[in-house]
């Protein structure tokens, strides 16, 4: 366990503990001293807004906050927190179920938020203003799994579009998303949701039940519980017409697979030359390549194709996995939240909150692939060629086959993310202070199970070698029996993350200023984080075909303590000028600490116009995964090796490949630093219209990142020591290390336009447009290096579109209401870097078209208690635009922001019990 400290670090932690303890005692003594001067009426009409710990009357502060109401959620048709965040323009590149589609990928099942495109690790997600345990599976992204948010209990969402490290802690550089649940619920309600897609697949069913008893004011207590169960069906490529319309085999054949059914034969160089000299023919022509297949040109379609320009080449077959996989996983999601509040006296409340959630995702990839060997005499077409006479081969007469195991079924995994959270505390008024003390215990458990299509490799290879498993046609009964016997059903990875904390905050008025009461808030937190990762013994034996254990892989058990303390002052110097001052100090065991200050200004010269600005700094401590994750073995995209290219006349068919990588964590990482500022205005010319425009700018230094493999190979003079080569000079593997390096810059405008309740003879109308216009988004790999921009251009692992918006137009009259919504993503330059290893060509340049989705819903109140809503998402059945990106497992389009379901129709019913 990595819980040790140097004497210096230990003394620093003890000092922080003593400081925090003295601060707590001092605050409590001051609370008690003020008890005789209590004036609880002052705080009755005040509320707390995300971005400030001080309750206030006016919800517009110096910081930009977007609010998604419960009605907004119902109108959108979203039933999960992840679906809701997909409609937020400032959320760029968050992880979702669609992105998770792969076989054996990192952090599958993780749904995350990513404000400003700065990374999930820099977006803080809160539930009722408090933290939750991060997704437990180790990987590059740290953050709360949105699957653990009890969606049915959400009352509203507050999104702070500004760095807030000064109040909330180090991981709020990109902003804060605060999911706020019901607080005082009486009676009961039940809702049913049923949805279907136009072309089939991805059906959805949801049922919600909630109930509460007790009137807090009259009875002195309120207890309620809400539960939600959802089912979403899987969606396969064969169910979508837009997949063949993308023409992936014709456009991206070199991104497809050379593992086919019937199997491709991969000859050695000697074998190819020998057979070619004999005039050996495939499809009536003397062979040219080392990869051959006797099924050419038929190749057993639909998934196995004859593509001379594809991966298989002119003498073999190419496997189109995009004709044989899923686009959207089947999921089962269940959540429950219960909250109890007791009014102990007129000034004091005690509360407890418990939540539980479980999201199971069933991933179905293409059928397994394997490289096997057998004696050439077992292949009738080669049996009399005399290949065993080639003594220079490692094993004379041995043939290598690259086969697709259709008989073993598709590779299937079950990923479960389970969240548990318990909060209890007390709040109220003591003297002139509003206070809140709480204990928070949160757990996330991730279980990753291989359930079908994964086979024991040693017995599989033996079955191919002895002929029981036929690479070129149906296997024998003995072969089929063997495939059934060696199927793996094992929980290969188990991860558990826990977070426990004690926190407090208190706020009070200090003195009267010209514009109102000057107020102060103080708060602090003691937190313990622990992360456990346990790979199974079977996985570590490295005997699961297509689910390899990295060399040196191991289980981990790491923990650390975190202490934070903050203070905030709100000063209304006049009726037009108000300022916010905040300062927080965080200390991470083994990493160190830093101060995060913030200053905000609110200037309102008249009722129609408001100006606001803020400036602050922060830092993000490395996650436990960044510090201690086991080495991960993976591969690059297809990239050229400059050394090999120089020796082979820049023939990319020879000198490019998918090179092996080893990705290392780093226990010596230091925190990232950030500086950010905002400047904006709100204009409300009448009660009907509100317009706001905010400029924001964020800069990060000491960025925790890896040097991109493409950057390393593009600058061997500087990074050549990270490329390890064999004795023959070929690349063996590339080192990728987590380190503090370089910087990141992002800046842009947030635009909001709202029309409130325009009453006409034809009903009441309202509209809202929320958009983000990006001015810059770029990363510097190392100090002194040039910045690389992904603004309007797909680079490495994603793109930041220049303009994103969500628009809604609502109408209601009597019992009827409708809502029309639009989500828009501007076009951009594609990745345009994939290499065809057969002929050395580079993919045709492409510009990805803009993507615009329209949604519509209509609701009718049958009675005071019963409401019906009929909705259509993707009203025009708009397919994802073509993309040649090679970063995601899915090819042909970018799954990070598009929806492959097409037109989706749903019906929901809600009944309230009083």
Buried (B, 14 or more C-beta within 10 A) or exposed (E): EBEEBEEEBEEBBEEBBEBBEEBBEEBBEBBEEBEEEBEBEBBEEBEBBBBBBBBBEBEBBBBBBBBBEEEBBBBBBBBBBBBBBBBBBBBBBBBBBBBBBBBBBBBBBBBBBBBBBBBBBBBBBBBBBBBBBBBBBBBBBBBBBBBBBBBBBBBBBBBBBBBBBBBBBBBBBBBBBBBBBBBEBBEBBBBBBBBBBEBBBBBBBBBBBBBBBBEBEEEBBBBBBBBBBBBBBBBBBBBBEBBBEBEBBEBBBBBBBBBBBBBBBBBBEBBBEBBBEEEBEBBEEEBBBBBBBBBBEBBBEEBBBBBBBBBBBBBBBBBBBBBBBBBBBBBBBBBBBBBBBBBEEEBBBBBBBBBBBBBBBBBBBBBBBBBBEBBBBBBEEBEEBEBBEBEEBEEBBBBBBBBBBBBBBBBBBBBBBBBBBBBBBBBBBBBBBBBBBBEBBBBBBBBBBBBBBBBBBEBBBBBBBBBBBBBBEEBEEEBBEBBEEBBBEBBBBBBBBBBBBBBBBBBBBEEEBEBBBBBBBBBBBBBBBBBBBBBBEBBBEEBBBBBBBBEEBEBBBBBBBBBBBBBBBBBBEEEBBBBBBBBBBBBBBBBBBBBBBBBBBBBBEEEEEBBBBBBBBBBBBBBBBBBBBBBBBBBBBBBBBBBBBEEBEBBBBBBBBEBBBBBBBBEEBBBBBBBBBBBBBBEBEEEBBBBBBBBBBBBBBBBBBBBBBBBBBEBBEBBEEBBEBEEEEEBEBBBBBBBBBBBBBBBBBBBBBBBBEEEEEEBBBBBBBBBBBBBBBBBBBBEEBEBBBBBBBBBBBBBBBBBBBBBBBBBBBEEEBBBBBBBBBBBBBBBBBBBBBBBBBBBEEBBBBEBEBBBBBBBBBEEEEEBBBBBBBBBEBBBBBBBBBBBBBBBBBBBBBBBBBBBBBBEBBBBBEE
